Amino acid sequence: ARSLQGNYRREHLFSLRQSVELYEFYKAKISDCDQQILEQLKIFDGTDNNDPDYKPPGNVAEALQRMSGVDLADINGIDTNTALKIIAEIGIDMSRWKTAKHFASWLGLCPGTKVSGGKVLSTATKQVANKAAAALRMAAFALINSKSALGAYIRRQRARLGASKAITATAHKLARLVYSMLKNGTAFVDVGQEYYEERYRSRVVQNLKRKAQEMGFELVAIQGAIVTT
């Protein structure tokens, strides 16, 4: 309370009052919009509305879960608003895409394959105006500081490929998770950052062992370090 004491001029108080009133106004309009979205989602509710025990969804997250059968917001980086954007763009019928690879390609999250005369001209991802892809990229960006397995993945890719390509690669992984959940009705389980790091280390060690063996060497672990003999 003491920190709010000061010498405020009339124009400052006028500007502050307008800002507060605008904040309250937009907050109310956002609430009205959310309610309208909820009413629309109730139309797609998969439960039996004639059931005497039927209870309409109380919020957008519950309505999305009933409609799709899964909770996409369980995926790290994807919140209810992002899930709403994705489903609004792609729907819940994943039979339109044969595989997760086809789905990721449709989103424009796969490396390009521009080839001429047997020579690869470009591997850049194709430019598509897709709101679902944009939402997945934003979700990937939000994982930069996440302690999840996906967070560890994007940090690893950023160190290897750079920030831009790492976001695309992580968005691609998120797209495959979304496809699998909606198509198979499976739940997402985060295995954690430590599990991902351990798996990555195991793959690196196995590759080093194979290369060493091909060259007639053997890898030996000494006090947590790996040296060649």
Secondary structure, 3 states (H helix, E strand, C coil): CHHHCCCCCHHHHHHHHHHHHHHHHHHHHHHHHHHHHHHHHHCCCCCCCCCCCCCCCCCHHHHHHHHHCCCHHHCCCCCHHHHHHHHHHHCCCHHHCCCHHHHHHHHCCCCCCEEECCEEEECCCCCCCCHHHHHHHHHHHCCCCCCCHHHHHHHHHHHHHCHHHHHHHHHHHHHHHHHHHHHHCCCCCCCCHHHHHHHHHHHHHHHHHHHHHHCCCCEEEECCEEEEC
